[in-house]
């Protein structure tokens, strides 16, 4: 298996800046939701369009910042392929099974915040596809392609743990079960990427997860 290609080692201040730029607003919103009793905005075309617009605006800015720091943009972005899509589909199935096995001991009749959000969601099919494509690419490029790869010099456990921490922080609005599910998915994604250095299957698996959960 090939390892993630070499890139500059990330520094704490650089990483803080990139994480704040890319995920700071989402983390604040997630923490607000928790403090307000897991109250979140409804999932509509307008709300999803807001997320897409933010990521389409901030993503290129963050890439330009990283380019100025010595990162090759082509090394940060994935290379799509049909084989990668197939591997990504298998990776998604692995995540579903891993989440199910993890949540079995915690199963209860209590409705979770993420269940209520999804049940009330009314986005259009086209908007779900756009959101899934943009969000899957955005999150994995900066969580794995940059953050995890950038801190590999600190050890795989540190790199994986850091990316998991950021990922879970901006998904806390989903409630305990939702956050635990995200942690499991992040662990599977991160482990696969650390093992193979292949980003596209992770991006595609993320796209599938977003699309199928909303549809």
C-alpha positions in Angstrom: 0.0 0.0 0.0 1.2 3.5 -0.8 1.6 6.1 1.9 0.3 9.7 1.7 2.6 11.7 -0.5 5.1 13.9 1.2 4.0 17.4 2.0 5.2 20.1 4.4 4.7 19.3 8.1 1.9 21.3 9.5 2.5 23.6 12.4 0.1 24.2 15.3 -0.6 27.8 14.4 -1.0 27.1 10.7 -3.4 24.2 11.5 -5.4 26.4 13.9 -5.8 29.0 11.3 -6.9 26.5 8.6 -9.3 24.7 10.9 -10.7 28.0 12.1 -11.2 29.2 8.5 -12.7 25.9 7.2 -14.6 24.6 10.2 -14.8 27.3 12.8 -18.2 28.5 11.8 -19.6 25.0 11.8 -18.0 24.2 15.2 -19.6 27.4 16.7 -23.0 26.4 15.3 -22.7 22.9 16.6 -21.7 24.1 20.1 -24.6 26.5 20.1 -27.0 23.7 19.2 -25.8 21.6 22.1 -26.1 24.6 24.5 -29.6 25.2 23.2 -30.7 21.6 23.8 -29.8 20.3 20.4 -31.9 22.9 18.6 -30.9 23.1 15.0 -32.2 24.7 11.8 -34.4 22.6 9.6 -32.7 20.9 6.6 -34.1 22.6 3.6 -32.8 23.6 0.1 -32.0 27.0 1.5 -29.9 25.7 4.5 -28.0 23.2 2.2 -27.4 26.0 -0.3 -25.9 28.1 2.5 -23.5 25.3 3.3 -22.6 24.8 -0.3 -22.0 28.5 -0.8 -19.8 28.7 2.3 -17.6 25.8 1.2 -17.4 26.9 -2.4 -16.2 30.3 -1.1 -13.9 29.2 1.7 -12.4 26.1 0.1 -10.4 27.9 -2.7 -9.3 30.5 -0.1 -7.9 27.8 2.2 -6.2 26.1 -0.7 -4.5 29.4 -1.7 -3.3 29.9 1.9 -1.9 26.4 1.9 -0.3 26.9 -1.5 1.5 30.0 -0.1 2.7 27.8 2.7 4.4 25.4 0.3 1.7 22.8 -0.2 1.0 21.5 -3.7 -2.7 21.9 -4.4 -2.7 18.9 -6.7 -1.4 16.8 -3.8 -4.2 18.0 -1.5 -7.0 17.2 -4.0 -8.1 13.7 -4.9 -7.9 12.1 -8.3 -11.4 10.6 -9.2 -11.5 7.2 -10.8 -14.1 4.5 -11.3 -12.1 2.0 -9.3 -11.9 4.6 -6.5 -15.7 4.9 -6.6 -16.0 1.1 -6.2 -13.6 1.1 -3.3 -15.4 4.1 -1.8 -18.7 2.2 -2.0 -17.2 -0.7 -0.1 -15.7 1.8 2.4 -19.2 3.3 2.9 -20.6 -0.2 3.6 -17.8 -0.8 6.1 -18.7 2.4 7.9 -22.4 1.4 8.0 -21.6 -1.9 9.6 -19.0 -0.4 12.0 -21.6 2.2 13.1 -24.3 -0.4 13.6 -22.0 -2.7 15.7 -20.9 0.3 17.8 -24.4 1.6 18.5 -26.0 -1.8 19.3 -25.0 -1.6 23.0 -26.5 1.9 23.2 -29.8 1.2 21.4 -32.9 2.6 23.1 -36.3 4.0 22.3 -35.2 7.6 22.9 -35.3 9.7 19.8 -31.9 11.2 18.9 -31.5 14.8 17.6 -30.1 13.5 14.3 -33.2 11.3 13.8 -35.5 14.3 14.2 -33.4 16.3 11.8 -33.5 13.7 9.1 -37.2 12.9 9.6 -38.1 16.6 9.1 -35.7 17.1 6.2 -37.3 18.3 3.0 -34.5 19.0 0.5 -34.8 18.4 -3.2 -33.0 15.6 -4.9 -30.8 18.0 -6.9 -29.8 20.0 -3.8 -28.9 16.8 -2.0 -26.6 15.7 -4.8 -24.9 19.1 -5.0 -24.4 19.3 -1.2 -23.1 15.7 -1.1 -20.5 16.3 -3.8 -19.3 19.6 -2.4 -19.3 18.7 1.2 -17.7 15.3 0.8 -14.8 16.8 -1.1 -14.5 19.9 1.2 -14.4 18.0 4.5 -12.0 15.2 3.5 -9.6 17.5 1.6 -9.0 19.6 4.7 -9.5 16.9 7.4 -7.4 14.2 5.8 -5.6 15.6 2.8 -4.3 18.5 4.9 -4.7 18.0 8.7 -4.0 14.3 9.0 -1.3 14.2 6.4 0.3 17.4 7.8 0.7 16.0 11.3 1.8 12.5 10.3 5.3 13.5 11.7 3.7 13.6 15.2 2.7 9.9 14.8 -0.3 8.2 13.3 -2.3 8.2 16.6 -1.9 12.0 17.0 -2.8 12.7 13.4 -5.8 10.5 13.5 -7.0 11.8 16.9 -6.7 15.4 15.8 -8.7 14.9 12.6 -11.3 13.0 14.7 -11.5 15.8 17.2 -12.3 18.4 14.6 -14.7 16.1 12.8 -16.7 15.3 15.9 -16.7 18.9 17.2 -18.7 20.2 14.2 -21.1 17.3 14.3 -22.1 17.5 18.0 -25.4 19.0 17.0 -26.4 15.5 16.0 -26.6 14.3 19.6 -24.7 11.5 21.4 -25.5 8.7 19.0 -24.8 11.0 16.0 -21.5 12.2 17.4 -20.5 8.6 18.2 -21.4 7.5 14.7 -19.3 10.3 13.2 -16.4 9.3 15.4 -16.6 5.7 14.1 -16.9 6.9 10.5 -13.9 9.2 11.0 -11.9 6.4 12.4 -12.6 4.2 9.4 -11.9 7.0 6.9 -8.7 8.0 8.7 -7.5 4.5 9.1 -8.0 3.8 5.4 -6.3 7.0 4.3 -3.3 6.4 6.6 -3.0 2.9 5.3 -3.4 3.6 1.6 -2.8 7.4 1.0 -5.8 7.2 -1.4 -8.2 10.1 -0.8 -10.8 9.7 -3.5 -12.5 6.5 -2.1 -12.9 8.4 1.2 -14.4 11.4 -0.6 -16.8 9.2 -2.5 -17.8 7.2 0.6 -18.5 10.6 2.3 -20.6 11.7 -0.7 -22.6 8.5 -0.5 -23.1 8.9 3.3 -24.4 12.4 2.9 -26.7 11.6 0.0 -28.2 8.4 1.3 -28.8 9.9 4.8 -30.7 12.9 3.4 -32.7 10.9 0.8 
